[in-house]
Amino acid sequence: MTAPLFWVSPEALASAGPGAVVQVAGEEARHALAAQRLAVGEPVLVSDAVGSRAWGRIVAARPGREPTFDVRLAGIEHVSPRLPELVLVQALAKQRRDEDAVASATGLGVDRLIPWQAARSVPRWDGAKAERGRERWEQIVRAEGKVARRAWLPVVEPVTGAAALAARLEGEIAAGVAHGIVLHEEAARPLARRLAAAAGAARIYLVIGPEGSIAPGELAAFETAGAVTARLGPEVLRTALATAAALTLACHVLGRWAE
């Protein structure tokens, strides 16, 4: 079984190398020592969530109210960001299906997450709910990133609306740095073909609608901005399943799983 991973600050790994001792503290240490019952001598991974991932063994453990443990590193790697950058624009969905989508996307290697307040989204991230919702997504990302042993964690952006999203897509598509792909059950072209055509871009946006589908006005705005539509298959999928299926296909078509 792969050793468990724990998050540390970027400063902790900035100049670390084999033989260095790195301390893990706070909730990460509490989870390791109290929940997972890890002990001295056991192998672990540590990551700064921005590209550095190291491996080693626990050499000291201090449980208690303010737990910490020390890891002596055997090696460290610095992982480059993958290109094209995969950006998931995930519509807010009822019954926390958007959170299920975020969890799957993190495990499947998405690079950036944009919460989308779609016209047909049942949840509303208004006022203080917007920041609380984003923080909740960040918590899911950190938890799922640990399970996936990721070196990079996806950035969770503030919630956006269709007009702002369309303007962003228009600017980046016109500049030639991005492709926008909107999943829609009535699209003529399959997603695999759209992804293959977008493989040379620096960034690919995958736009996933809410349970009630994307409103016609929103779809028109995205297409006017230069985005294209794509379908997954003959079945209509719930938003969380559509996200998982789309990103699985993207990992295959873009060669991420061939590395």
C-alpha positions in Angstrom: 0.0 0.0 0.0 1.2 3.5 -0.8 2.4 5.4 2.2 -0.1 8.1 3.5 0.4 11.7 2.5 0.4 14.8 4.8 0.5 18.5 4.0 3.3 20.8 5.1 4.0 24.4 4.2 6.0 25.3 1.1 8.7 26.7 3.4 9.2 23.2 4.9 10.3 21.7 1.6 11.8 24.7 0.0 15.4 23.7 0.6 14.9 20.2 2.0 16.7 17.2 0.6 17.5 13.6 1.5 18.5 13.4 5.1 16.6 16.5 6.1 14.0 16.3 9.0 10.6 17.9 8.3 8.0 18.5 11.1 4.3 17.9 10.5 2.0 19.7 13.0 -1.6 20.7 13.6 -4.5 18.7 12.2 -2.2 16.8 9.9 -0.3 15.5 12.8 -3.5 14.8 14.8 -4.9 12.8 11.9 -1.7 10.8 11.5 -1.1 10.0 15.2 -4.7 9.8 16.6 -6.8 8.6 13.7 -4.3 6.6 11.7 -2.2 5.5 14.7 1.1 5.9 12.8 4.2 5.3 14.8 8.0 5.9 14.6 9.5 4.0 11.8 6.5 4.0 9.5 6.8 5.4 5.9 4.9 8.6 5.0 4.8 11.1 2.2 4.7 14.9 2.7 3.7 17.5 0.1 3.5 21.3 0.0 0.6 21.2 -2.4 2.5 23.3 -4.9 4.6 20.8 -6.7 7.0 19.3 -4.1 6.5 15.8 -2.7 8.9 13.9 -0.5 9.0 10.5 1.1 10.7 9.2 4.3 10.0 7.7 7.7 8.7 9.0 11.0 11.6 9.4 13.4 9.8 11.1 16.3 6.2 11.4 17.3 4.7 13.7 20.0 0.9 13.0 20.4 -1.2 15.2 22.7 -3.1 18.4 22.6 -0.6 19.9 20.1 0.7 16.9 18.3 3.7 16.9 15.9 5.8 14.3 14.3 9.2 14.4 12.5 9.9 12.8 9.1 13.5 12.1 7.9 13.4 12.4 4.2 14.8 9.7 1.9 14.0 11.6 -1.3 12.1 14.5 -2.8 10.7 15.3 -6.2 9.5 18.5 -7.8 6.6 17.9 -10.1 6.0 20.3 -12.9 2.4 21.5 -13.6 0.8 19.4 -16.4 -0.2 20.9 -19.7 -2.8 21.7 -20.9 -4.2 22.9 -17.6 -7.6 21.3 -16.9 -10.1 23.8 -15.5 -13.4 22.5 -14.3 -16.3 24.9 -14.2 -18.7 23.1 -12.0 -22.3 24.3 -11.6 -23.7 24.4 -8.1 -26.0 21.4 -7.6 -28.6 20.2 -5.1 -28.0 17.5 -2.6 -24.3 18.4 -2.5 -23.8 16.7 -5.9 -21.4 19.5 -6.7 -19.3 18.5 -3.8 -19.3 14.9 -5.1 -18.1 16.3 -8.4 -15.3 18.3 -6.7 -14.1 15.2 -4.8 -14.0 13.1 -8.0 -12.3 15.9 -10.0 -9.6 16.3 -7.4 -8.9 12.6 -7.4 -8.8 12.6 -11.2 -6.2 15.4 -11.3 -8.1 18.6 -12.2 -5.9 21.7 -12.0 -8.4 24.4 -11.2 -12.0 24.6 -10.0 -14.5 27.3 -10.6 -17.8 27.2 -8.8 -20.6 28.4 -11.2 -23.8 29.9 -10.0 -25.9 28.7 -13.0 -29.4 30.0 -13.7 -30.8 26.6 -12.9 -28.7 25.9 -9.9 -30.8 25.2 -6.8 -28.2 26.2 -4.2 -27.5 29.9 -4.0 -24.1 31.2 -2.9 -25.3 34.6 -1.9 -23.4 37.0 0.4 -21.5 35.1 3.1 -22.5 31.8 1.6 -20.1 32.4 -1.3 -17.0 32.3 0.9 -18.3 29.5 3.1 -19.0 27.5 0.0 -15.6 28.1 -1.5 -13.9 27.1 1.8 -16.0 23.9 1.9 -14.7 23.0 -1.6 -11.2 23.7 -0.4 -11.6 21.3 2.5 -12.8 18.6 0.1 -9.9 19.3 -2.2 -7.4 18.9 0.7 -8.9 15.7 1.9 -9.2 14.1 -1.6 -5.8 15.4 -2.6 -4.3 13.4 0.3 -6.0 10.2 -0.8 -4.7 10.8 -4.4 -1.2 11.6 -3.1 -1.1 14.7 -5.2 1.9 17.0 -5.4 -0.3 19.9 -6.6 -3.7 20.8 -5.3 -6.3 22.5 -7.6 -7.0 26.1 -7.0 -10.6 26.8 -5.9 -11.7 30.2 -7.3 -14.5 32.4 -6.1 -18.0 31.6 -7.4 -18.8 33.1 -10.8 -21.9 33.8 -12.9 -22.5 33.0 -16.6 -21.8 36.5 -17.8 -18.4 36.8 -16.1 -17.5 33.3 -17.2 -18.5 34.0 -20.8 -16.3 37.1 -20.8 -13.4 35.2 -19.4 -13.7 32.5 -22.0 -14.0 35.0 -24.8 -10.8 36.8 -23.8 -8.7 33.6 -23.4 -10.1 31.9 -26.5 -9.5 35.0 -28.6 -6.0 35.2 -27.3 -5.4 31.6 -28.4 -4.5 30.3 -24.9 -7.6 28.3 -24.1 -10.3 26.1 -25.4 -13.8 26.1 -23.8 -15.8 22.9 -24.0 -19.4 22.9 -22.6 -20.9 19.5 -21.9 -24.4 19.3 -23.3 -26.6 16.3 -24.0 -27.8 17.7 -27.4 -24.3 18.4 -28.8 -23.4 16.9 -32.1 -19.7 16.3 -31.5 -18.3 13.7 -28.9 -16.1 15.0 -26.1 -13.2 12.8 -27.2 -13.0 14.6 -30.5 -13.3 18.0 -28.9 -10.5 17.2 -26.4 -8.2 15.9 -29.1 -8.6 19.2 -31.0 -7.9 21.2 -27.9 -4.8 19.2 -26.8 -2.4 21.9 -28.0 -3.9 24.7 -25.9 -2.4 25.9 -22.7 -5.7 25.6 -20.9 -8.9 23.6 -21.4 -12.2 24.7 -19.7 -14.7 21.9 -19.1 -18.1 23.4 -18.3 -20.5 21.1 -16.4 -24.1 22.3 -15.9 -26.5 21.7 -13.0 -29.1 19.0 -12.6 -31.6 21.0 -14.6 -29.2 21.4 -17.5 -27.7 24.6 -18.8 -30.2 27.4 -19.7 -30.5 28.2 -23.4 -29.3 31.8 -22.8 -26.2 30.6 -20.9 -25.4 28.1 -23.6 -25.7 30.8 -26.3 -23.4 33.1 -24.3 -20.7 30.5 -24.1 -20.9 29.6 -27.8 -20.8 33.3 -28.7 -17.6 33.5 -26.6 -16.0 30.8 -28.7 -16.7 27.7 -26.6 -17.9 24.5 -28.3 -20.4 21.9 -27.1 -19.7 18.2 -26.6 -21.6 15.2 -25.6 -20.4 12.2 -23.5 -22.6 9.5 -24.9 -26.2 8.6 -25.5 -27.1 8.6 -21.8 -27.9 11.8 -19.8 -25.8 11.8 -16.6 -26.2 13.6 -13.3 -23.7 16.4 -12.9 -21.3 14.6 -10.5 -21.2 11.5 -12.8 -20.8 13.7 -15.9 -17.8 15.4 -14.2 -16.1 12.1 -13.4 -16.8 10.7 -16.8 -15.5 13.8 -18.6 -12.3 14.1 -16.6 -11.6 10.3 -17.0 -11.9 10.7 -20.7 -9.7 13.8 -20.6 -7.0 12.0 -18.7 -7.0 9.3 -21.4 -7.2 11.5 -24.5 -4.6 14.0 -23.2 -2.2 11.2 -22.3 -2.2 12.0 -18.6 -2.5 8.4 -17.7 0.2 7.3 -20.2 2.9 9.2 -18.3 
